[in-house]
Amino acid sequence: MTNEQLIKSGHVWALAVLLACGVIAVAASGLKTDSQNSNQNSNSQNSNQNSSSSMGQNQNSNKNSNSRSGDNATGSQVGSSSLSSDDRKFALEAAMGGMMEVELGRLATQQGASDAVKQFGQRMVDDHSKANDELKQVASTKGIALPTELDQKHKDQIAKMQKMTGADFDKAYSKAMLSDHVKDVAAFEKQSTKGGDADLKAFASKTLPTLQEHLQMVRALNGEGNNGSKNSNSNSTGSKKSNSGTTGSKNSNSNN
């Protein structure tokens, strides 16, 4: 072979080697890319799976949390929704009225002129304080927030009574107690028979006899006791007997 042929042959082999190296490099690059893509896809899938699992756990956790809070809310709502508006109104008004009776009762023991008014005032303090405590216990199981102080209307009434003394106080206090207890007895009678909540109904039934006794006592203070009507009937009967006796005497005279 001549030198030119050797040179050409060398060039051909060199090109062949370069092409082979290029092919190998390209193939190696493709393998790396495929491997990287495969790893990326695998990592992405794992990440998605982990994310899905985490989301699922969070959703379950949220569901459990919502379920628990829902149960608590439902329990609270059930406790309050089981009370009708009339039951709730009765409890609130009974609490306010009870506090008023106690405050005015204390005032009566201090400013009352007669022993009867002072004794009645002390009875109001004792009986209504006890009833107020019993109502608080019932209300606490029903989710009812009872008033803890008198409203402005009742405060004004007490302020007005505080300015009175002697017979004027006794008269105003007796009149106020009569009006209040007529309303109280009517409200407690209604609750004891038509109340929707069993516990409030039982409280009303238990307290009603005491209120009825208060009403009789305060009627006596106002001169409206049952004794008056009985005396009236007795006098009427007596007059009838007297008339009968007179008739008898007339008949006797006639026979003579």
BAFI-3210 file (N, C-alpha, C; in Angstrom, 3 decimals, decimal comma, padded with zeros to 6 digits):
// residues 256
n [1|2|3|4|5|6|7|8|9|10|11|12|13|14|15|16|17|18|19|20|21|22|23|24|25|26|27|28|29|30|31|32|33|34|35|36|37|38|39|40|41|42|43|44|45|46|47|48|49|50|51|52|53|54|55|56|57|58|59|60|61|62|63|64|65|66|67|68|69|70|71|72|73|74|75|76|77|78|79|80|81|82|83|84|85|86|87|88|89|90|91|92|93|94|95|96|97|98|99|100|101|102|103|104|105|106|107|108|109|110|111|112|113|114|115|116|117|118|119|120|121|122|123|124|125|126|127|128|129|130|131|132|133|134|135|136|137|138|139|140|141|142|143|144|145|146|147|148|149|150|151|152|153|154|155|156|157|158|159|160|161|162|163|164|165|166|167|168|169|170|171|172|173|174|175|176|177|178|179|180|181|182|183|184|185|186|187|188|189|190|191|192|193|194|195|196|197|198|199|200|201|202|203|204|205|206|207|208|209|210|211|212|213|214|215|216|217|218|219|220|221|222|223|224|225|226|227|228|229|230|231|232|233|234|235|236|237|238|239|240|241|242|243|244|245|246|247|248|249|250|251|252|253|254|255|256]
n.u [000,863|000,445|001,675|-000,308|-002,590|-002,407|-002,690|-005,292|-006,671|-006,139|-007,474|-010,102|-010,425|-010,089|-012,279|-014,235|-013,784|-014,338|-017,031|-018,048|-017,475|-019,074|-021,616|-021,659|-021,500|-023,845|-025,698|-025,119|-025,801|-028,527|-029,332|-028,754|-030,512|-032,956|-032,785|-032,739|-035,201|-036,807|-036,219|-037,089|-039,783|-040,456|-039,897|-041,669|-044,100|-043,984|-043,942|-046,403|-048,008|-047,382|-048,240|-050,930|-051,601|-051,037|-052,856|-055,167|-055,039|-055,115|-057,643|-059,185|-058,528|-059,559|-062,224|-062,756|-062,260|-064,164|-066,366|-066,298|-066,432|-068,846|-070,499|-070,275|-071,327|-073,829|-074,750|-074,866|-076,657|-078,813|-079,413|-080,249|-082,078|-084,048|-085,524|-088,416|-089,486|-091,229|-090,583|-087,970|-088,437|-089,986|-088,090|-086,189|-087,748|-088,678|-086,303|-085,515|-087,720|-087,559|-085,132|-085,893|-087,918|-086,399|-084,686|-086,539|-087,716|-085,654|-085,471|-087,941|-087,686|-086,089|-087,222|-089,896|-092,925|-094,793|-094,901|-095,911|-095,397|-092,607|-092,034|-093,143|-091,500|-089,027|-089,692|-089,946|-087,286|-086,047|-087,522|-087,532|-084,836|-083,998|-085,530|-084,458|-081,847|-082,370|-083,492|-081,280|-079,652|-081,139|-081,187|-078,493|-078,070|-079,382|-078,232|-078,918|-078,396|-078,868|-080,063|-077,897|-078,147|-080,450|-082,579|-082,854|-085,462|-086,462|-084,588|-085,182|-087,663|-087,025|-085,439|-087,361|-088,961|-087,172|-087,191|-089,405|-091,105|-092,350|-095,919|-096,543|-094,618|-095,254|-097,818|-097,318|-095,467|-096,933|-098,951|-097,453|-096,342|-098,658|-099,593|-097,371|-097,298|-099,727|-099,321|-097,073|-098,045|-099,897|-098,167|-096,491|-098,343|-099,197|-096,770|-096,311|-098,238|-098,387|-095,832|-093,006|-090,478|-089,298|-087,822|-087,969|-090,665|-091,085|-089,752|-091,412|-093,784|-092,976|-092,374|-094,699|-096,738|-095,578|-095,572|-098,288|-098,990|-097,635|-099,166|-101,636|-100,826|-100,011|-102,351|-103,762|-102,287|-103,108|-105,706|-107,414|-107,975|-109,197|-110,628|-112,160|-114,216|-115,369|-116,272|-118,139|-119,981|-120,709|-121,906|-124,019|-125,404|-126,030|-127,735|-129,817|-130,724|-131,525|-133,573|-135,248|-135,865|-137,243|-139,431|-140,574|-141,358|-143,242|-145,199|-145,895|-147,072|-149,188|-150,713|-151,445]
n.v [-001,196|002,223|005,296|007,227|005,704|004,473|006,652|007,472|005,227|005,305|007,623|006,830|004,797|006,368|008,063|006,151|005,258|007,634|007,958|005,671|006,206|008,462|007,342|005,612|007,486|008,910|006,878|006,277|008,698|008,708|006,535|007,519|009,676|008,318|006,869|008,916|010,113|007,974|007,679|010,163|009,997|007,886|008,973|011,077|009,720|008,397|010,636|011,723|009,661|009,666|012,236|011,976|010,079|011,512|013,584|012,140|011,204|013,654|014,489|012,514|013,066|015,639|015,039|013,475|015,378|017,297|015,744|015,249|017,868|018,499|016,703|017,706|020,250|019,549|018,237|020,361|021,964|020,268|020,094|022,721|023,163|021,424|022,699|024,601|027,847|028,868|027,426|028,319|031,044|030,967|030,040|032,150|034,357|033,436|033,308|036,018|037,142|035,773|036,741|039,384|039,149|038,337|040,550|042,641|041,477|041,523|044,261|044,750|043,592|045,431|047,986|047,719|048,521|047,114|044,054|041,901|042,456|042,524|039,876|038,505|039,477|038,304|035,673|035,647|036,061|033,702|031,531|032,125|032,359|029,738|028,524|029,836|028,808|026,130|026,393|027,328|025,060|023,349|024,849|024,859|022,366|022,545|024,331|026,984|030,360|032,016|035,192|037,195|039,443|042,076|043,589|046,896|047,835|046,480|047,301|050,005|049,864|048,865|050,976|052,938|051,885|051,977|054,571|054,833|054,689|053,359|053,154|053,731|052,346|049,680|049,415|049,832|047,795|045,467|045,583|045,361|042,805|041,258|041,601|040,546|037,851|036,816|036,740|035,042|032,586|031,900|031,590|029,472|027,464|027,021|026,167|023,836|022,128|022,344|022,590|021,949|020,861|018,331|018,585|021,323|021,431|019,778|021,290|023,555|022,401|021,571|023,980|025,457|025,030|026,473|029,074|029,480|029,479|031,780|033,618|033,489|034,471|037,102|038,142|038,249|040,240|042,362|042,508|040,804|038,184|034,724|034,563|036,817|036,486|034,247|035,245|036,984|035,226|033,926|035,988|036,496|034,107|034,208|036,400|035,374|033,388|034,991|036,400|034,285|033,639|035,907|035,720|033,495|034,519|036,321|034,621|033,348|035,441|035,928|033,622|033,840]
n.w [000,000|-000,715|000,643|000,594|000,500|002,963|004,650|004,022|004,847|007,554|008,240|007,787|009,681|011,957|011,819|012,044|014,623|016,041|015,419|016,600|019,263|019,584|019,272|021,426|023,513|023,120|023,589|026,246|027,441|026,908|028,453|030,992|031,086|030,856|033,196|035,086|034,561|035,195|037,890|038,758|038,110|039,742|042,263|042,174|042,076|044,520|046,168|045,528|046,420|049,134|049,704|049,108|050,974|053,271|052,955|053,077|055,686|057,006|056,197|057,361|059,985|060,168|059,726|061,954|063,908|063,238|063,580|066,322|067,347|066,239|067,554|070,129|069,732|068,857|071,091|072,879|071,522|071,396|074,079|074,530|072,470|073,124|074,925|074,976|073,816|075,680|078,000|078,441|078,793|081,112|083,000|083,030|083,823|086,274|087,714|087,761|089,086|091,513|092,604|092,975|094,905|097,096|097,540|098,078|100,274|102,169|102,457|103,606|106,114|107,302|107,002|107,426|109,155|110,716|112,614|111,233|108,517|108,581|109,329|107,179|105,173|105,903|105,517|102,768|102,018|102,948|101,721|098,949|098,389|098,677|096,652|094,437|094,376|093,792|091,251|089,845|089,810|088,187|085,812|085,127|084,062|081,738|080,100|080,382|080,843|083,608|084,865|086,863|088,292|089,136|086,652|085,166|085,501|087,788|089,632|089,794|090,986|093,517|094,434|094,659|096,695|098,781|099,608|101,120|104,305|107,445|107,766|105,135|103,676|104,394|103,256|100,496|100,000|100,671|098,782|096,399|096,725|096,681|094,061|092,647|093,533|092,739|089,988|089,965|091,017|089,039|086,832|087,694|088,105|085,480|084,310|085,772|084,853|082,054|081,149|079,028|079,536|081,618|084,017|084,701|084,942|087,146|089,070|089,165|090,092|092,619|093,878|093,756|095,882|098,018|097,024|096,780|099,452|100,235|098,845|100,171|102,649|102,025|101,105|103,443|104,701|103,186|103,894|102,586|103,130|103,387|105,668|105,884|103,995|105,086|107,519|106,569|105,453|107,757|109,206|107,535|107,741|110,402|110,464|109,024|110,750|112,815|111,645|111,206|113,814|114,566|112,945|114,044|116,527|115,745|114,728|117,044|118,486|116,872|117,164|119,776]
ca.u [000,000|001,205|001,485|-001,625|-003,619|-002,317|-003,249|-006,755|-007,167|-006,056|-008,581|-011,364|-010,488|-010,255|-013,697|-015,050|-013,635|-015,067|-018,474|-018,373|-017,464|-020,279|-022,793|-021,613|-021,808|-025,290|-026,411|-024,929|-026,611|-029,931|-029,562|-028,796|-031,770|-034,048|-032,667|-033,162|-036,660|-037,432|-036,099|-037,966|-041,172|-040,650|-039,957|-042,919|-045,188|-043,897|-044,339|-047,854|-048,631|-047,243|-049,105|-052,310|-051,796|-051,081|-054,130|-056,211|-054,987|-055,614|-059,083|-059,769|-058,377|-060,544|-063,547|-062,911|-062,357|-065,476|-067,385|-066,306|-066,978|-070,253|-071,201|-070,363|-072,269|-075,155|-075,145|-075,245|-077,862|-079,912|-079,803|-080,973|-083,209|-085,104|-086,337|-089,248|-089,343|-092,006|-089,801|-086,842|-089,002|-090,376|-086,884|-085,586|-088,634|-088,704|-085,047|-085,566|-088,718|-087,049|-084,159|-086,636|-088,592|-085,380|-084,225|-087,614|-087,902|-084,631|-085,850|-089,096|-087,225|-085,390|-088,021|-091,292|-093,413|-095,492|-094,216|-096,416|-094,659|-091,220|-092,004|-093,391|-090,281|-088,033|-090,143|-089,593|-085,836|-085,717|-088,138|-087,127|-083,404|-083,945|-086,073|-083,496|-080,741|-082,860|-083,642|-079,931|-079,188|-081,856|-080,753|-077,119|-078,127|-080,103|-077,491|-079,582|-077,656|-079,826|-079,546|-077,219|-078,513|-081,733|-082,542|-083,068|-086,853|-086,601|-083,743|-085,931|-088,730|-086,412|-085,028|-088,584|-089,379|-086,188|-087,502|-090,616|-090,954|-093,564|-097,144|-096,485|-093,843|-096,021|-098,901|-096,756|-094,845|-097,985|-099,622|-096,538|-096,236|-099,908|-099,579|-096,327|-097,593|-100,826|-098,678|-096,187|-098,848|-100,438|-097,072|-096,021|-099,412|-099,127|-095,558|-096,419|-099,189|-098,199|-094,416|-092,464|-089,294|-089,689|-087,148|-088,578|-092,034|-090,982|-089,399|-092,611|-094,726|-092,451|-092,359|-096,040|-097,422|-094,985|-096,063|-099,710|-099,016|-097,258|-100,302|-102,603|-100,264|-099,998|-103,753|-104,096|-101,673|-103,905|-107,090|-108,203|-107,887|-110,415|-111,389|-113,130|-115,380|-116,021|-117,000|-119,291|-120,963|-121,186|-122,831|-125,217|-126,137|-126,556|-128,870|-130,937|-131,253|-132,196|-134,835|-136,107|-136,343|-138,226|-140,635|-141,182|-142,016|-144,436|-146,205|-146,357|-147,976|-150,407|-151,521|-152,034]
ca.v [000,000|003,460|006,185|007,902|004,747|004,287|007,845|007,408|004,147|005,790|008,566|006,068|004,178|007,417|008,484|005,052|005,267|008,789|007,666|004,681|006,911|009,312|006,483|005,154|008,627|009,182|005,788|006,448|009,856|008,281|005,679|008,378|010,431|007,401|006,537|010,091|010,246|006,890|008,017|011,293|009,509|007,081|009,889|011,835|008,839|008,207|011,885|011,844|008,692|010,173|013,398|011,485|009,440|012,553|014,286|011,244|011,227|014,952|014,512|011,691|013,797|016,731|014,448|013,105|016,600|017,887|014,884|015,483|019,195|018,443|016,032|018,629|021,302|018,954|017,998|021,643|022,423|019,408|020,481|023,977|023,107|020,636|023,637|025,487|029,260|029,085|026,896|029,223|032,286|030,703|029,958|033,474|035,218|032,921|033,708|037,456|037,379|035,256|037,699|040,564|038,830|038,298|041,913|043,372|040,864|042,096|045,646|044,728|043,294|046,615|049,204|047,449|049,096|046,091|042,768|041,011|042,763|042,090|038,411|038,093|039,770|037,281|034,447|035,796|035,866|032,285|030,625|032,420|032,036|028,294|028,237|030,339|027,851|024,931|026,739|027,410|023,694|022,842|025,624|024,489|021,137|022,857|025,324|028,283|031,346|032,816|036,511|037,204|040,673|042,614|044,530|048,282|047,996|046,029|048,167|051,247|049,563|048,791|052,334|053,647|051,350|052,374|055,935|054,790|054,207|053,256|052,596|053,869|051,219|048,452|049,393|049,660|046,472|044,450|045,659|044,829|041,366|040,643|041,588|039,630|036,454|036,395|036,389|033,896|031,367|031,577|031,113|028,176|026,498|026,716|025,384|022,527|021,288|022,414|022,755|020,927|020,237|017,573|019,091|022,604|021,112|019,267|022,435|024,378|021,661|021,558|025,338|026,037|025,118|027,555|030,336|029,581|029,871|033,192|034,399|033,562|035,342|038,490|038,567|038,608|041,544|043,363|042,442|040,070|036,767|033,939|034,757|037,875|035,933|033,349|036,063|037,513|034,143|033,676|037,065|036,305|032,996|034,684|037,268|034,537|032,756|036,035|036,649|033,120|033,771|036,978|035,171|032,605|035,331|036,892|033,573|033,138|036,540|035,760|032,558|034,366]
ca.w [000,000|-000,765|001,818|000,505|000,881|004,412|005,312|003,876|005,698|008,929|008,425|007,865|011,011|012,962|011,765|012,578|016,088|016,561|015,328|017,637|020,565|019,645|019,491|022,827|024,381|023,018|024,259|027,688|027,837|026,897|029,618|032,184|031,053|031,201|034,609|035,845|034,411|035,948|039,307|039,032|038,103|040,939|043,401|042,079|042,471|045,969|046,796|045,384|047,313|050,496|049,841|049,153|052,274|054,277|052,806|053,575|057,142|057,450|056,017|058,416|061,234|060,159|059,891|063,360|064,688|062,976|064,173|067,760|067,623|065,888|068,648|071,253|069,377|068,830|072,473|073,463|070,862|071,803|075,424|074,515|071,558|073,727|075,690|074,174|074,181|076,897|079,117|078,673|079,336|082,502|083,834|083,158|084,609|087,650|088,347|088,016|090,125|092,779|093,147|093,401|096,172|098,150|097,822|098,739|101,589|103,053|102,714|104,509|107,475|107,816|106,963|107,722|110,412|111,498|112,747|110,180|107,294|108,776|109,310|105,800|104,417|106,213|104,857|101,351|101,891|103,166|100,745|097,565|098,248|098,469|095,318|093,452|094,301|093,101|089,837|089,269|089,573|087,012|084,644|084,770|083,258|080,501|079,333|080,485|081,636|084,364|085,267|088,159|088,977|088,703|085,541|085,583|085,925|089,167|090,458|090,013|091,939|094,844|094,808|095,055|097,991|099,792|100,058|101,945|105,678|108,230|107,194|103,677|103,162|104,584|102,285|099,149|099,931|100,669|097,489|095,386|096,926|096,250|092,595|092,186|093,835|091,862|088,714|090,183|091,168|087,720|085,978|088,174|087,835|084,050|084,046|086,422|084,111|080,607|080,814|078,142|080,128|082,814|085,216|085,044|085,359|088,516|089,920|089,327|090,943|093,980|094,432|093,710|097,186|098,806|096,474|097,138|100,855|100,256|098,357|101,267|103,681|101,595|101,055|104,824|104,953|102,483|104,337|101,608|103,449|103,322|106,904|105,650|103,331|106,027|108,473|105,868|105,368|109,111|109,541|106,734|108,335|111,674|110,218|108,614|111,948|113,575|110,973|111,457|115,182|114,571|112,327|115,030|117,555|115,133|114,676|118,405|118,821|116,082|117,766|120,986]
c.u [000,893|000,915|000,133|-002,727|-003,604|-002,946|-004,759|-007,353|-007,165|-007,188|-009,902|-011,508|-010,694|-011,704|-014,607|-014,999|-014,412|-016,570|-018,899|-018,423|-018,699|-021,526|-022,855|-021,998|-023,299|-026,092|-026,326|-025,769|-028,089|-030,255|-029,670|-030,114|-032,945|-034,036|-033,143|-034,670|-037,386|-037,401|-037,029|-039,421|-041,465|-040,783|-041,264|-044,093|-045,200|-044,368|-045,837|-048,582|-048,570|-048,169|-050,558|-052,606|-051,924|-052,393|-055,266|-056,254|-055,513|-057,121|-059,773|-059,713|-059,397|-061,945|-063,787|-063,089|-063,719|-066,569|-067,489|-066,902|-068,455|-071,061|-071,377|-071,385|-073,684|-075,656|-075,600|-076,546|-079,056|-080,400|-080,614|-082,200|-084,341|-086,012|-087,140|-089,017|-090,120|-091,256|-088,660|-087,330|-089,391|-089,160|-086,281|-086,445|-088,709|-087,438|-085,060|-086,549|-088,251|-086,047|-084,854|-087,314|-087,603|-084,951|-085,297|-087,891|-086,889|-084,972|-087,012|-088,675|-086,563|-086,309|-089,500|-091,694|-094,042|-094,671|-094,647|-095,658|-093,210|-091,095|-092,239|-092,154|-089,200|-088,405|-089,812|-088,105|-085,491|-086,239|-087,646|-085,630|-083,237|-084,428|-085,106|-082,331|-081,164|-083,020|-082,287|-079,393|-079,847|-081,347|-079,361|-077,082|-078,795|-079,363|-078,147|-078,748|-078,659|-079,231|-078,959|-077,482|-079,817|-081,562|-082,932|-084,481|-087,027|-085,731|-084,467|-087,043|-088,192|-086,002|-086,231|-089,042|-088,437|-086,476|-088,712|-090,303|-092,330|-094,724|-097,156|-095,719|-094,659|-097,112|-098,380|-096,158|-095,901|-098,705|-098,757|-096,426|-097,501|-099,942|-098,573|-096,721|-098,814|-100,262|-097,812|-096,967|-099,410|-099,362|-096,606|-097,081|-099,379|-097,925|-095,675|-097,347|-098,898|-096,740|-093,899|-091,281|-089,658|-089,079|-087,734|-090,015|-092,056|-090,642|-090,621|-093,612|-094,296|-092,573|-093,754|-096,736|-096,884|-095,486|-097,535|-099,868|-098,638|-098,439|-101,377|-102,117|-100,352|-101,413|-104,231|-103,509|-102,480|-105,377|-107,992|-108,184|-109,216|-111,282|-112,475|-114,391|-116,129|-116,830|-118,267|-120,389|-121,573|-122,199|-124,139|-126,081|-126,785|-127,784|-130,085|-131,592|-132,036|-133,553|-135,816|-136,712|-137,427|-139,548|-141,382|-141,934|-143,282|-145,558|-146,785|-147,351|-149,287|-151,305|-152,173|-153,218]
c.v [001,238|004,280|006,858|006,965|004,513|005,457|007,826|006,345|004,566|006,748|007,854|005,430|005,208|007,888|007,418|005,035|006,417|008,556|006,680|005,320|007,786|008,506|006,020|006,270|008,931|008,131|005,926|007,602|009,492|007,421|006,514|009,138|009,558|007,064|007,686|010,270|009,195|007,183|009,168|010,855|008,711|007,948|010,676|010,995|008,623|009,451|012,065|010,889|009,167|011,354|012,971|010,853|010,469|013,312|013,440|011,241|012,545|015,040|013,697|012,400|014,924|016,205|014,084|014,335|017,242|017,069|015,124|016,832|019,238|017,778|016,975|019,722|020,763|018,700|019,274|022,133|021,577|019,792|021,759|023,915|022,291|021,506|024,514|026,919|029,564|028,588|027,842|030,540|032,109|030,713|031,335|034,392|034,754|033,328|035,185|037,771|036,902|036,190|038,949|040,324|038,841|039,715|042,728|042,799|041,388|043,528|045,706|044,445|044,509|047,827|048,970|048,010|048,031|044,809|041,798|041,224|042,298|040,564|037,870|038,338|038,733|035,953|034,480|035,536|034,380|031,397|030,868|032,203|030,545|027,928|028,693|029,374|026,581|025,190|026,828|026,015|023,097|023,533|025,224|023,223|021,373|023,851|026,694|029,207|032,254|034,173|036,450|038,487|041,188|043,543|045,919|048,514|047,615|046,849|049,467|051,025|049,487|050,176|053,148|053,203|051,788|053,760|055,969|054,258|054,056|052,607|052,686|052,710|049,931|048,326|049,123|048,263|045,373|044,417|045,057|043,311|040,632|040,521|040,569|038,175|035,927|035,946|035,138|032,585|030,934|030,990|029,724|027,098|026,056|025,828|023,977|021,581|021,236|022,572|021,613|020,182|019,591|018,148|020,434|022,413|020,619|020,386|023,298|023,703|021,675|022,928|025,931|026,099|026,236|028,908|030,545|029,993|031,340|034,068|034,552|034,528|036,805|039,012|038,981|039,971|042,669|043,335|041,702|038,572|036,063|034,137|035,810|037,341|034,993|034,133|036,624|036,470|033,865|034,726|036,916|035,208|033,417|035,551|036,474|033,874|033,754|036,333|035,523|033,190|034,836|036,514|034,293|033,391|035,949|035,857|033,317|034,200|036,410|034,715|033,027|035,252]
c.w [000,000|000,463|001,783|000,937|002,386|005,169|005,248|004,784|007,167|009,250|008,592|009,235|012,123|013,011|012,369|014,093|016,695|016,542|016,403|019,009|020,724|019,940|020,944|023,784|024,368|023,757|025,777|028,214|027,901|028,093|030,892|032,264|031,444|032,678|035,479|035,772|035,219|037,443|039,681|039,088|039,362|042,169|043,404|042,510|043,980|046,711|046,740|046,316|048,762|050,741|049,955|050,495|053,378|054,231|053,347|055,086|057,688|057,323|057,091|059,756|061,327|060,359|061,346|064,232|064,507|063,617|065,671|068,101|067,289|066,973|069,824|070,976|069,378|070,232|073,138|072,863|071,259|073,180|075,430|073,625|072,133|074,579|074,732|074,616|075,463|078,133|079,471|079,296|080,794|083,422|084,074|084,040|086,063|088,395|088,705|089,134|091,485|093,422|093,677|094,745|097,338|098,539|098,541|100,130|102,593|103,434|103,709|105,947|108,115|107,955|107,249|109,072|111,296|111,552|111,644|108,879|107,421|108,707|107,900|104,941|104,654|105,562|103,363|101,121|101,965|102,028|099,325|097,350|097,969|097,071|094,225|093,272|093,548|091,603|089,142|088,943|088,339|085,749|084,191|083,914|081,913|079,617|079,337|081,370|082,328|084,717|086,661|088,944|088,395|087,502|086,053|086,099|087,396|090,121|090,782|091,041|093,366|095,334|095,283|096,442|099,105|100,365|100,987|103,339|106,317|107,510|105,670|103,043|103,262|103,520|100,874|098,979|099,848|099,331|096,378|095,497|096,492|094,725|092,055|092,384|093,082|090,509|088,867|090,254|089,818|086,804|086,398|087,993|086,370|083,738|084,614|085,664|082,616|080,192|079,955|078,726|081,463|084,083|085,660|085,520|086,804|089,488|090,196|090,261|092,399|094,646|094,557|095,074|098,075|098,330|096,811|098,601|101,011|099,854|099,438|102,350|103,278|101,408|102,453|105,186|104,323|102,879|103,388|101,874|103,343|104,558|106,720|105,018|104,239|107,045|107,851|105,776|106,729|109,523|108,800|107,317|109,639|111,477|109,781|109,816|112,772|112,970|111,212|112,842|115,273|114,001|113,293|116,082|117,016|115,088|116,041|118,818|118,098|116,679|119,038|120,655]
res [m|t|n|e|q|l|i|k|s|g|h|v|w|a|l|a|v|l|l|a|c|g|v|i|a|v|a|a|s|g|l|k|t|d|s|q|n|s|n|q|n|s|n|s|q|n|s|n|q|n|s|s|s|s|m|g|q|n|q|n|s|n|k|n|s|n|s|r|s|g|d|n|a|t|g|s|q|v|g|s|s|s|l|s|s|d|d|r|k|f|a|l|e|a|a|m|g|g|m|m|e|v|e|l|g|r|l|a|t|q|q|g|a|s|d|a|v|k|q|f|g|q|r|m|v|d|d|h|s|k|a|n|d|e|l|k|q|v|a|s|t|k|g|i|a|l|p|t|e|l|d|q|k|h|k|d|q|i|a|k|m|q|k|m|t|g|a|d|f|d|k|a|y|s|k|a|m|l|s|d|h|v|k|d|v|a|a|f|e|k|q|s|t|k|g|g|d|a|d|l|k|a|f|a|s|k|t|l|p|t|l|q|e|h|l|q|m|v|r|a|l|n|g|e|g|n|n|g|s|k|n|s|n|s|n|s|t|g|s|k|k|s|n|s|g|t|t|g|s|k|n|s|n|s|n|n]
***
